[in-house]
Amino acid sequence: MKPLRSLAFIPVLALSLSVLSGCSWFSSGSGEGEEGSLSEADLAAQRDGRFGAGNIPTAEGEGLFRDVHFGYDSYALEDDARVDLEANARTLNEKSSMKIVLEGHCDERGTVEYNMALGSQRARAVKSALIALGVPSSRIETISYGEEIPLDPGHSEEAYAKNRRVHFAAGGTNPAASSGSKY
């Protein structure tokens, strides 16, 4: 009777091994070009599924406005940032019907929650300065993306400096943004 009991586990063991051998987690390949690996399109679709298609913009560095940059762990406007901010205010005052969204960004250091709050403080600091320079508050919305949309995906001090910014997005149509952003 004992030999029959030990034989009963063989089909269970065989089934387990066949399931595990088909699992990609146990695959020894590199993942590129293999059946079951994710393509760039698949990854983009997953990102859209998490964040909502069209609600999270891609990072931009060039355009009508200059990004306003900040020091590490700061939302204070330095002299270089004020030069860029004043140029943006002149453009906004010339285009009196244009609305904008001020997008606060951070580098990847710090917690997600901390960076969301810091991005919000940066956007509000720029908004306050624009209002002081004559841009009506009704034309300005703010939002924080924290560390989620880096301009430079690198992990160097140079990359971090590029990512600590407020980006000006023309239009003011972002449904997630508001003049009293919760982040």
N, C-alpha and C positions, 0 to 999 in steps of 0.2 A: 504494500500500500504506500509506503514512503516514497519509492521511486516514481509512482504516478503523480504524487503531489509536486515533486520537484519538476516534473515534465510540464505541469500546468503553467508554470511561470515562463516557459520558453516563448509561447505566442505573445504574451504581454511584453516581454523583453524585445522581441523582434519588432513589434508594432512601435514601441517607444523609440528604438533606434532608427526606424524608417522615418518617423516624424521628425526627429532631431536632425537627421541628415538632410532633410529638405529645408530646414530653417536657415535663412541667410545669416543669422547671427553666428553660426558655426562655420560659415564659408571661409575659405582660406584666401580668396581672391582679393584684388585691390578695390573692387566696387565699381570701377569704371568700365562701362560697356557691358556689364554683366546683366543677365536677366534679373529683374527685381530691384535693380539699383535705381535711385532717384535721379532724374535729369534736372537740369536747371529749371525747365518749365514746371516740373513737379514741385520743386522747392518753392518757386514763385507762387504756385497755386496754393500751397500750404500756408505761405505767408499771408496771402490774400484772405484765406479762410480764417486765420487768426485775427487779422487786423481789419478786415473788410476791404473789398476791392475798391480802390480809389480813395480811401479815407486817409491813408498814410502816404505822403508824397515821397519821392526819392530825393536824396540829397542833391542840392544844387549849389554851385559856387560862383557862377557868372550870371549876369543879367542886368536889368535896369538899375537895381539897387546894390549897394555894397553890404556884405555881411558885417555886423558889428561884433568884434571879438572881445573876449574877457580873459582875465588871468585865472589861474588855478583856484578853484573853490571860491570864486568871487562873482558878484553881480555888480560891482562898482565899474563905472564907465571911466576908463583911462583916457589919456590925451589922444592916442591914436584912434580909439573907438569914437571919441567925440568928433574927430575930423570926418570919419565915415558917416556918423549919425547926422551931422550937419549937412553933408552932401545929399543924404537921403531925404532930409527935411526940405531942402530946396526943391528937389524933384517932386515931392508930394505937394508942396505949395504951388508949384507950376501946374501940376495936374490935379486941379482942385476937386474933381469928381471921383478920383481914384480912391478905392478902399484897399486896405492891406491887412494881412495877417502877420503878426510877429511871432515867429516860431523859435522858441527857446530850446537850445541844444547844449549838451554837456559831453565831456569825454567819458570813457567807460569806467573810470575809477569812481568808487562810491556805490552805494546800493541803488537799486532801481528807484525806490521811493525818494531817496535823497536827491537823486539827479532830476527826477520829475519836479520836485519842489524848487531846486536851483534853476532849472530851465524856465520855470514860471517866474521866478524872481528876476531873471535876466530879461525876459520879455516885458515884464511890468516896468522895469527900470528904463528900458528903451521907450516904452509907451509914454511914461512920464516926461522924459526928455523931449520927445517929439511934440507933446502937448505944450511944453514950455517954449518950443520953437515955432509955435503957431499952427500946428496941425490939429484940427478938431478931433476930439476923442471919439466921436461918432463914426469916424472913418477908420478906426483902428481896432482890430481884434487881437487877442493873444491866445497862444496855446503852447504847451510844453511837450516836447518829444523826449526830454531827458537824453539818454544815451542811445536811443533806439534807431536813429538815422544818422550815422556818422558820415561826414563829408569825406574823411580819409579813414579807411578801415584799419590802418596800421596801428602798431602798439608802441610807437616812439613818442618822445616829447613833442616833436614836430607835428605828428599826426594829432596828438591830443590838443595842441594849440589851435589847429584848424577846426576841430570839432567843438570848441568852447565858443559858441556864437549865438547871435540872434539873426535868423534869416528873414528877409522881407519877401513875402509872397503877395504879389498883386492880385487883387480881386476880392478878397474878404469873403469868399463864398464857402469856406471850409465849415461843414456842419458841426464838426467837433470843437471848433474855436468859438470863443465868445469874448465880449468885452470884459467880462468878469470871470476869466478862466478858473476852473476849479483846480487846476494843477499849476 
